[in-house]
């Protein structure tokens, strides 16, 4: 009943910037934490950035100082501003929302479909 739709990925040169967006659609009562993840070779998805319902954020060491996560609660949308991109940032980026559906009483995790970010010369 809930769908997270991502956009904003693409091909950029090293040092360039991209802004990812992820909008949550459906019968949503409340959204708590939201985050961005990417897979590493041979690994589970790793946390890139996360933001709490109160607007507090945390980042992976590898992106600290280059990426900024933000959210627009009125639009149920989370953003990831990526600056000074490096080839090692190349990955499919997935957004996650921890939310309560209308008519439910528990928090559940939902994932976006992923958006490809490629950093190459």
Order of alpha helices (4+ residues) and beta strands (2+ residues): beta-beta-beta-beta-beta-beta-beta-beta-beta-beta-beta
